Amino acid sequence: MRKPFLLTLLALALATAAPLRAQDPEASDAAKRPMPVGPLRRDWEAARDLHSAANPAQIRVTHMDLDLKADFAKRILEGSVRVSLKKADENLTTLLLDTRELEIQSVEAGTGGKAWTKAEFQLNAATPFLGAALQITVPKGADQVRIAYRTSPAASGLQWLSPAQTAGKKQPFMFSQSQAIHARSWVPCQDSPAVRVTFTARIRTPKGLRAVMGAKNPPPGPKLGDYRFTMEKPIPSYLLALAIGDLDFRALGKRTGVYAEPSMLAKSAKELTDTERMVAAAEKLYGPYAWGRYDLLVLPPSFPFGGMENPRLTFATPTILAGDKSLVSLVAHELAHSWSGNLVTNATWRDFWLNEGFTTYVERRIVEALYGRERADMEAVLGYNSLQGELKSFAARDQVLHIDLAGRDPDDGMTDIPYEKGCLFLRSLEETFGRPAFDAWLKGWFQRGAFTSRTTADLEQDLTDTLFKANPDKAATVHLAEWIKAPGLPDGAPRPESKAFAAVDGLAKTWSGGEGRADALPGKTWSTQEWLRFLDALPADLSLDRMKELDRAFGLTERGNAEIAHRWLLLAVRHRYEAAYPRLERYLVAIGRRKLIKPLYEELAKTPEGKLMAIDIYRKARPGYHPIAQASLDPILGWKP
Ligand SMILES: [Zn+2]
């Protein structure tokens, strides 16, 4: 996923209060039995997942067949899932699945797809943010279970958009966001990244709409409302993905393409023309792309994240469509997940940095291969500065890569720490061992762990057995435990630098200090990254006159580039530059990407009059936001849903 949002102290306080109760598999009858002896045992114990009630060590789901109908009037999915089971011991009869706000209509058990009989089940009490465990008694001999169910209109993993909330304004839209633990709000499943399944799906929609999934999609023919999908590679549940809308397709290359609403398709295809080259660059570094096709889906603007690495079909925010490919590092990021995350997965949400730190590192290597070292350096510096900001404001325990998430929503761990600190750790290994040795190790890590889920301990063991063993002198200088288990950054941690930024910093200083006119700045030739740096480098006491002058020279208030506009609007709030307020409102109503809107609401909420304005805007904007974004924003504004 790209990109983290700023963790607020408030969200932290709320999250830490939530207890873990009935969700603990130890509490179930099945878990009281001795653990089965066999190859599964060590893996499942090491990868114990506090955020799932499932019991894969006893009975594991290996495959799912989904059959769902989308009802846009009721804003629900309705139908069934048939799950195939592997039992560690034939005497085990209790299957535990995760659910959240699902209405379970019936449960049957079968053998070899036949002999279906009613199965006993109960839905345990719900726990905050974890949902309710579905406990099913599987008769001896049965190897499948079929569950008929429907989702809630408030399902945390689904967003239903009215036609007015789409680009085309004529048809409704829905999309899923399963990471971290939202798959359970639309499919009863073993919702842990340690459990991988293959699946098929049949999705029925109203005519005129197209369903797409993170799977093998049918060829993009007419929109008849009945679609079938297969995913032959085993994936963790957080990668289950479905979107439905007035979607058309355009090929970008032999194995790459883009889906978008018709009015967005040409613009999207133009911005994403480098996708095929990106796949080739990543393959050159890390070995063959394992998933067949790589397509992208450009979503309506309410998508709460930058992108989501759903296998074979990255979901992306339209805010990356800057018009000049300056924000496509997001595509590099999501593509990188095809190795770090989708191929080698974090086994629990504590190990999330194995996904995102590795992905941020690989993303910058792809950017370097395609756009050169200078651009990669600039992005590394922007990331480093963002990380420094979080290290200053976070409690020590939240600065740790191998974070303790007991009793907390895993979404709370999605900060810059796993992304940027994780990336710096890999960069420090690259600097210590040299690029050739490090690259060979990283490629090997992806090959050795392909289609498995790994813990932080697995990584430490792998490094010890391979890269460190081959280079003992260099290994002696690596502070492995400090990187992984301590807050802050170890002494001697890499500090990315950019020559281009040094020049921008100088100009920000002299110009804001009163030297020269704004229209004499070389802003017309600056890249997006240089603009971001310039705006970041302006001092807190910048005068309103200087703001006006800069705006007049470069039209910053009306910039279409969502990242530059974000930085500028942040300054506008800070300096009460009221000329930008109408644009601020339009921006907040039009965009739902959490990383871009949350800091603006936070800045507004710092003053009483700003907060009133924020609440006024939020009233108009909130219905268009995703439940995940709403959950982050409500506490900032004291909003009672
Ligand atoms: Zn990511």
Boltz pocket constraint, residues with backbone or C-beta under 6 A from the ligand:
constraints:
  - pocket:
      binder: B
      contacts: [[A, 1], [A, 2], [A, 307], [A, 333], [A, 337], [A, 355], [A, 356], [A, 359]]
      max_distance: 6.0
